[in-house]
Amino acid sequence: MSDAVRLAFDPWDPAFLADPYPAYAELRARGRVLYYEPTDQWLVPRHADVSALLRERRLGRTYLHRFSHEEFGRTPPPAEHEPFHTLNDHGMLDLEPPDHTRIRRLVSKAFTPRTVERLKPYVEQLAGDLVARLVEAGRGDLLTDVAEPLPVAVIAEMLGIPDGDRPLLRPWSADICGMYELNPSAEAAARAVRASVEFSDYLRDLIAARRKVPGDDLISGLIAAHDEGDRLTEQEMISTAVLLLNAGHEATVNATVNGWWALFRNPAQLAALRADHSLVPTAVEELMRYDTPLQLFERWVLDDIEIDGTTVPRGAEIAMLFGSANHDPDVFDAPDRLDLTRRDNPHISFSAGIHYCIGAPLARIELAASMRALLTQAPALTLAAEPERKPNFVIRGLKGLRVEVG
């Protein structure tokens, strides 16, 4: 790795975390694939390559369906991390066919366009109620008052998690997702393991209760599918529920606060949106592109692959830089400009290929619902304090976003 790459890309530098997009421009100028020694990964910064590699079957989210750790040249994870890996490795995001295909087929029944469309009135009512409470208070934190409770409530409702238990979910999710950062600390790993144990135990008890008394929810549906012959182990049910909860709200939460922070920094665009609410659909897509909530997506090289004359060998890990791809000038006109009217917007914030986000249609409904509620009920919403960014790179978000209704 050249010193130039190290200087351009530093995911632990607060200045980089505040605004990684100039560094991405440097990476794209330096090449299509660059080795990054601190994380032992090959960085891929350009849109065309990221888009192609997301569909490349010589790459995988796991390698354990073909190799042992030793055969793949990798050290097994520490034994004390086992609860996290058991939970994570049985979710469909970290599986490859045929297991991925089997589980996704079952889960996708809950995310068909018709099913998601039926949720729209519930989502809009909930968004309206949350914003109404913010308006009544006159001020608040957009993160904790609107951005978090909306998607958490929606996915918890789908899973059939009782109202009284829902406050447990966000802390568990935050601790588990800490393990997805680059080179997580021992403390972050310990929190992720503890949350994995507690969340798994909770869901095991909930599954047992749903076996006795089924409900009209996704967990009951997965149990019924298992009983009807679609084999789904209890661990797969638990891992699927955790994945849906984590993936079903993390992106939406961070897209909401990242998006409104971007709007406050671009007052002309915010004024245009306030004047014309029909811009909401394109605004949602543009804000997902402009400050991408998931900055990096990793895949393992299962068979040697060549990128721009460089052979990336089997056993290596590729880090696809979604945030960089979404600012690639070869694809997006004036990519560093926020343009809520942007029509040609093939962003990859929801990934692509077999791991395309199954909940993307629901996330779009949630983002649009909260945006419309805020535009309608709080048309003079203003920033009350400069936000502090979370010290994370992979999952990009803010610690809070204090606002006043005005």
C-alpha positions as CSV (number, residue, x, y, z in Angstrom):
1,M,0.0,0.0,0.0
2,S,1.3,3.4,-0.9
3,D,1.5,6.2,1.6
4,A,-0.8,8.1,-0.6
5,V,-3.6,5.5,-0.2
6,R,-3.0,5.5,3.6
7,L,-3.3,9.3,3.7
8,A,-6.4,9.4,1.5
9,F,-8.3,6.7,3.4
10,D,-8.2,6.7,7.2
11,P,-11.5,5.4,8.6
12,W,-10.4,6.3,12.2
13,D,-9.5,9.9,11.5
14,P,-12.3,12.3,12.8
15,A,-11.6,14.6,9.8
16,F,-12.1,11.7,7.4
17,L,-15.3,10.6,9.2
18,A,-16.7,14.2,9.1
19,D,-16.4,14.2,5.3
20,P,-14.9,11.1,3.6
21,Y,-16.0,12.2,0.1
22,P,-12.9,14.2,-0.9
23,A,-10.7,11.2,0.1
24,Y,-12.9,8.9,-2.1
25,A,-12.2,11.2,-5.1
26,E,-8.5,10.7,-4.5
27,L,-8.9,6.9,-4.3
28,R,-10.9,6.8,-7.5
29,A,-8.2,8.8,-9.2
30,R,-5.5,6.4,-8.0
31,G,-7.1,3.2,-9.4
32,R,-9.9,0.7,-9.5
33,V,-8.6,-1.5,-6.7
34,L,-6.1,-0.6,-4.0
35,Y,-4.7,-2.7,-1.2
36,Y,-5.2,-1.3,2.3
37,E,-2.8,-2.8,4.8
38,P,-4.4,-1.7,8.1
39,T,-7.5,-3.8,7.5
40,D,-5.9,-6.3,5.0
41,Q,-8.5,-5.5,2.4
42,W,-8.7,-4.5,-1.2
43,L,-10.6,-1.2,-1.6
44,V,-12.9,-0.8,-4.6
45,P,-14.0,2.8,-5.0
46,R,-15.6,3.1,-8.4
47,H,-19.3,2.6,-9.2
48,A,-19.0,0.3,-12.2
49,D,-16.7,-2.0,-10.3
50,V,-18.8,-2.1,-7.1
51,S,-21.9,-2.7,-9.1
52,A,-20.3,-5.6,-11.0
53,L,-18.7,-7.1,-7.9
54,L,-22.0,-7.2,-6.0
55,R,-23.2,-9.6,-8.7
56,E,-20.0,-11.6,-8.9
57,R,-20.3,-15.2,-7.9
58,R,-16.6,-15.6,-7.4
59,L,-17.1,-13.5,-4.3
60,G,-19.1,-14.5,-1.2
61,R,-20.3,-13.1,2.1
62,T,-19.0,-16.2,3.6
63,Y,-16.4,-18.9,2.6
64,L,-17.4,-21.5,5.1
65,H,-19.8,-23.2,2.6
66,R,-16.7,-24.1,0.6
67,F,-13.6,-23.9,2.8
68,S,-12.6,-24.3,6.4
69,H,-10.9,-21.3,8.0
70,E,-7.5,-23.0,7.6
71,E,-8.1,-24.0,4.0
72,F,-9.0,-20.3,3.2
73,G,-5.9,-19.1,5.0
74,R,-7.8,-17.3,7.7
75,T,-7.6,-17.5,11.5
76,P,-10.8,-18.7,13.2
77,P,-12.5,-16.0,15.3
78,P,-11.7,-16.1,19.0
79,A,-13.7,-18.6,21.0
80,E,-15.2,-15.9,23.2
81,H,-16.8,-14.3,20.1
82,E,-18.7,-17.5,19.3
83,P,-22.2,-16.2,20.3
84,F,-21.9,-13.3,17.9
85,H,-20.7,-15.4,15.0
86,T,-23.4,-18.1,15.6
87,L,-26.0,-15.4,15.4
88,N,-24.5,-13.5,12.5
89,D,-23.4,-16.4,10.4
90,H,-26.9,-18.0,10.3
91,G,-28.6,-14.8,8.9
92,M,-29.2,-14.7,5.1
93,L,-27.0,-11.6,4.7
94,D,-23.9,-13.8,5.6
95,L,-25.0,-16.9,3.8
96,E,-24.6,-18.0,0.2
97,P,-26.8,-20.3,-1.9
98,P,-28.4,-22.7,-1.4
99,D,-29.0,-21.6,2.3
100,H,-29.4,-18.0,1.3
101,T,-31.9,-18.8,-1.4
102,R,-34.0,-21.0,0.9
103,I,-34.2,-18.4,3.8
104,R,-34.7,-15.4,1.5
105,R,-37.6,-17.2,-0.3
106,L,-39.4,-17.6,3.0
107,V,-38.7,-14.1,4.3
108,S,-39.5,-12.4,1.0
109,K,-43.2,-13.3,1.4
110,A,-43.4,-10.7,4.1
111,F,-41.8,-8.0,1.9
112,T,-43.8,-8.3,-1.4
113,P,-44.9,-5.0,-2.9
114,R,-48.5,-5.8,-1.9
115,T,-47.6,-6.6,1.7
116,V,-45.4,-3.5,2.1
117,E,-48.1,-1.3,0.5
118,R,-50.6,-2.5,3.1
119,L,-48.3,-1.2,5.8
120,K,-48.2,2.3,4.3
121,P,-51.2,3.7,6.3
122,Y,-49.7,2.3,9.6
123,V,-46.3,3.8,8.8
124,E,-47.8,7.2,7.8
125,Q,-50.0,7.3,10.9
126,L,-47.1,6.5,13.2
127,A,-44.8,9.0,11.5
128,G,-47.5,11.7,11.9
129,D,-48.0,10.9,15.6
130,L,-44.2,11.0,16.3
131,V,-43.9,14.4,14.5
132,A,-47.0,15.7,16.3
133,R,-45.4,15.0,19.6
134,L,-42.2,16.8,18.5
135,V,-44.2,19.8,17.4
136,E,-46.1,19.9,20.6
137,A,-42.8,20.0,22.5
138,G,-41.5,22.7,20.3
139,R,-38.1,21.2,20.1
140,G,-36.3,17.8,20.4
141,D,-33.9,15.3,18.9
142,L,-34.9,14.2,15.5
143,L,-32.9,11.0,16.0
144,T,-34.6,9.8,19.2
145,D,-38.0,11.4,18.7
146,V,-38.7,10.4,15.1
147,A,-35.9,8.6,13.2
148,E,-35.4,5.7,15.6
149,P,-38.9,4.9,16.9
150,L,-40.5,4.8,13.5
151,P,-38.6,1.9,11.8
152,V,-38.1,0.1,15.1
153,A,-41.8,0.0,15.7
154,V,-42.6,-1.0,12.2
155,I,-40.2,-4.0,12.1
156,A,-41.1,-5.0,15.7
157,E,-44.8,-5.0,14.6
158,M,-44.0,-7.2,11.6
159,L,-42.0,-9.6,13.8
160,G,-44.7,-9.7,16.5
161,I,-42.5,-8.3,19.4
162,P,-44.7,-7.0,22.2
163,D,-44.9,-3.3,22.8
164,G,-43.3,-3.5,26.2
165,D,-40.2,-5.3,25.0
166,R,-39.4,-2.9,22.1
167,P,-37.1,-0.6,24.1
168,L,-34.7,-3.5,24.4
169,L,-34.2,-3.7,20.6
170,R,-32.3,-0.6,19.7
171,P,-29.6,-1.0,22.4
172,W,-29.1,-4.7,21.4
173,S,-28.9,-3.7,17.7
174,A,-26.4,-0.9,18.3
175,D,-24.1,-3.2,20.2
176,I,-24.3,-6.0,17.7
177,C,-23.7,-3.5,14.8
178,G,-20.5,-2.3,16.5
179,M,-18.9,-5.5,15.4
180,Y,-19.3,-4.5,11.7
181,E,-16.9,-1.7,12.0
182,L,-13.3,-2.1,10.8
183,N,-11.0,-3.7,13.4
184,P,-13.5,-3.4,16.3
185,S,-12.0,-2.9,19.7
186,A,-12.1,-5.6,22.4
187,E,-14.7,-3.6,24.3
188,A,-16.9,-3.3,21.2
189,A,-16.6,-7.1,20.6
190,A,-17.6,-7.8,24.2
191,R,-20.7,-5.6,23.9
192,A,-21.6,-7.4,20.7
193,V,-21.2,-10.8,22.2
194,R,-23.3,-9.9,25.3
195,A,-26.1,-8.4,23.1
196,S,-26.0,-11.5,20.9
197,V,-26.6,-13.7,23.9
198,E,-29.3,-11.6,25.3
199,F,-31.1,-11.0,22.0
200,S,-30.9,-14.7,21.1
201,D,-32.3,-15.8,24.5
202,Y,-35.1,-13.3,24.2
203,L,-36.1,-14.6,20.7
204,R,-35.8,-18.2,21.7
205,D,-38.4,-17.6,24.4
206,L,-40.6,-15.6,22.0
207,I,-40.4,-18.4,19.4
208,A,-41.4,-20.9,22.1
209,A,-44.4,-18.7,23.0
210,R,-45.4,-18.4,19.3
211,R,-45.3,-22.1,18.9
212,K,-47.9,-22.4,21.6
213,V,-50.0,-19.4,20.5
214,P,-49.3,-18.4,16.9
215,G,-50.0,-14.8,15.9
216,D,-50.3,-12.8,12.6
217,D,-46.6,-12.0,12.5
218,L,-43.5,-13.0,10.7
219,I,-42.0,-15.2,13.4
220,S,-45.3,-17.2,13.5
221,G,-45.1,-17.4,9.7
222,L,-41.6,-18.8,9.8
223,I,-42.6,-21.4,12.4
224,A,-45.6,-22.4,10.2
225,A,-43.3,-22.6,7.1
226,H,-41.0,-24.9,9.0
227,D,-43.9,-27.1,10.1
228,E,-45.1,-27.3,6.5
229,G,-41.8,-28.6,5.3
230,D,-39.7,-25.6,4.5
231,R,-36.8,-26.5,6.8
232,L,-35.7,-23.6,9.0
233,T,-33.7,-24.3,12.1
234,E,-34.4,-22.4,15.3
235,Q,-31.0,-20.7,15.0
236,E,-31.9,-19.6,11.5
237,M,-35.2,-18.1,12.8
238,I,-33.4,-16.3,15.5
239,S,-30.7,-15.0,13.2
240,T,-33.3,-14.0,10.6
241,A,-35.3,-12.0,13.2
242,V,-32.2,-10.2,14.4
243,L,-31.0,-9.4,10.8
244,L,-34.4,-8.0,9.9
245,L,-34.5,-5.9,13.1
246,N,-31.0,-4.6,12.6
247,A,-31.1,-4.1,8.8
248,G,-34.8,-3.0,9.0
249,H,-34.0,0.1,11.0
250,E,-30.3,1.0,11.0
251,A,-30.3,2.3,7.4
252,T,-33.5,4.2,7.8
253,V,-32.5,5.8,11.1
254,N,-29.2,7.0,9.7
255,A,-30.6,8.0,6.3
256,T,-33.2,10.2,8.1
257,V,-30.7,12.1,10.3
258,N,-27.9,12.2,7.6
259,G,-30.6,13.5,5.2
260,W,-31.9,16.3,7.3
261,W,-28.4,17.3,8.3
262,A,-27.7,17.6,4.6
263,L,-30.8,19.6,4.0
264,F,-30.0,22.1,6.8
265,R,-26.5,22.5,5.1
266,N,-28.2,23.1,1.7
267,P,-30.9,25.7,2.5
268,A,-31.8,26.3,-1.1
269,Q,-32.6,22.6,-1.6
270,L,-34.6,22.5,1.6
271,A,-36.6,25.6,0.5
272,A,-37.4,23.9,-2.8
273,L,-38.6,20.8,-1.0
274,R,-40.8,22.8,1.3
275,A,-42.3,24.6,-1.7
276,D,-42.9,21.4,-3.6
277,H,-43.7,18.2,-1.6
278,S,-43.9,16.3,-4.9
279,L,-40.1,16.2,-4.7
280,V,-40.2,13.8,-1.8
281,P,-39.6,10.6,-3.8
282,T,-36.6,11.9,-5.6
283,A,-35.4,13.6,-2.4
284,V,-35.4,10.3,-0.6
285,E,-33.2,8.7,-3.3
286,E,-30.8,11.7,-3.5
287,L,-30.3,11.9,0.2
288,M,-29.5,8.2,0.4
289,R,-26.9,8.8,-2.3
290,Y,-25.5,12.0,-1.1
291,D,-24.6,10.8,2.4
292,T,-24.7,7.0,2.3
293,P,-25.8,5.3,5.5
294,L,-23.8,2.1,4.7
295,Q,-20.4,3.2,3.5
296,L,-18.7,-0.2,3.0
297,F,-19.8,-3.7,2.1
298,E,-17.3,-6.6,2.4
299,R,-17.0,-9.8,0.4
300,W,-14.5,-12.7,0.4
301,V,-12.7,-13.8,-2.8
302,L,-13.6,-17.4,-3.3
303,D,-11.7,-17.8,-6.5
304,D,-8.9,-15.5,-7.9
305,I,-10.4,-12.5,-9.7
306,E,-8.8,-9.8,-11.8
307,I,-9.6,-6.2,-11.5
308,D,-7.9,-3.7,-13.9
309,G,-5.0,-6.0,-14.4
310,T,-4.5,-6.7,-10.7
311,T,-5.2,-10.3,-9.5
312,V,-6.9,-10.3,-6.1
313,P,-6.2,-13.9,-4.8
314,R,-8.5,-16.4,-3.2
315,G,-8.7,-15.8,0.5
316,A,-8.5,-12.0,0.2
317,E,-11.3,-9.6,1.3
318,I,-12.7,-6.9,-0.9
319,A,-14.2,-3.8,0.6
320,M,-16.6,-2.1,-1.7
321,L,-16.9,1.6,-0.9
322,F,-20.6,2.4,-1.4
323,G,-20.1,6.0,-0.4
324,S,-17.4,6.5,-3.0
325,A,-19.4,4.7,-5.7
326,N,-22.4,7.0,-5.0
327,H,-20.1,10.0,-5.7
328,D,-18.5,8.7,-8.9
329,P,-18.5,11.4,-11.6
330,D,-18.6,8.8,-14.3
331,V,-22.1,8.0,-13.2
332,F,-23.5,11.0,-11.4
333,D,-23.4,14.6,-12.8
334,A,-21.9,16.9,-10.3
335,P,-21.9,14.2,-7.6
336,D,-20.9,16.4,-4.7
337,R,-23.9,18.7,-5.3
338,L,-27.2,17.9,-3.5
339,D,-29.9,17.9,-6.2
340,L,-33.3,16.8,-5.0
341,T,-34.6,16.8,-8.6
342,R,-32.0,14.3,-9.7
343,R,-33.8,11.7,-11.9
344,D,-30.9,9.6,-13.2
345,N,-29.8,8.2,-9.8
346,P,-28.6,4.6,-9.8
347,H,-27.2,4.7,-6.3
348,I,-26.2,1.5,-4.6
349,S,-27.2,2.4,-1.1
350,F,-29.4,-0.8,-0.9
351,S,-26.6,-3.0,-2.4
352,A,-27.3,-5.2,-5.5
353,G,-27.3,-8.8,-6.6
354,I,-28.6,-11.6,-4.4
355,H,-27.9,-9.5,-1.3
356,Y,-30.0,-6.5,-2.5
357,C,-31.8,-5.1,0.6
358,I,-35.1,-7.1,0.9
359,G,-36.6,-4.2,3.0
360,A,-35.7,-1.4,0.5
361,P,-39.4,-0.8,-0.5
362,L,-40.3,-0.5,3.2
363,A,-37.4,1.8,4.0
364,R,-38.5,4.1,1.2
365,I,-42.0,4.3,2.6
366,E,-40.7,5.0,6.1
367,L,-38.3,7.7,4.8
368,A,-41.0,9.4,2.7
369,A,-43.5,9.2,5.5
370,S,-41.3,10.9,8.1
371,M,-40.2,13.5,5.6
372,R,-43.8,14.4,4.6
373,A,-44.9,14.6,8.2
374,L,-42.0,16.9,9.1
375,L,-42.6,19.1,6.0
376,T,-46.3,19.3,6.7
377,Q,-46.4,19.7,10.5
378,A,-43.1,21.5,11.1
379,P,-42.6,23.6,7.9
380,A,-40.2,26.0,9.7
381,L,-38.0,23.2,11.3
382,T,-34.6,24.6,12.1
383,L,-31.3,23.2,13.4
384,A,-30.8,23.9,17.1
385,A,-27.2,22.7,17.6
386,E,-24.4,21.5,15.4
387,P,-24.6,17.7,15.5
388,E,-21.9,15.3,16.6
389,R,-21.1,12.5,14.3
390,K,-20.8,8.9,15.6
391,P,-17.2,7.7,15.6
392,N,-18.1,5.0,13.1
393,F,-17.2,4.5,9.5
394,V,-19.1,1.6,8.1
395,I,-22.5,2.6,9.5
396,R,-22.5,6.3,9.1
397,G,-24.7,8.4,11.3
398,L,-25.0,11.1,13.9
399,K,-25.2,10.9,17.7
400,G,-28.3,13.2,17.5
401,L,-29.9,16.0,15.6
402,R,-31.3,18.7,17.8
403,V,-34.1,20.7,16.1
404,E,-36.6,23.5,16.9
405,V,-40.0,23.6,15.4
406,G,-39.8,27.3,14.7
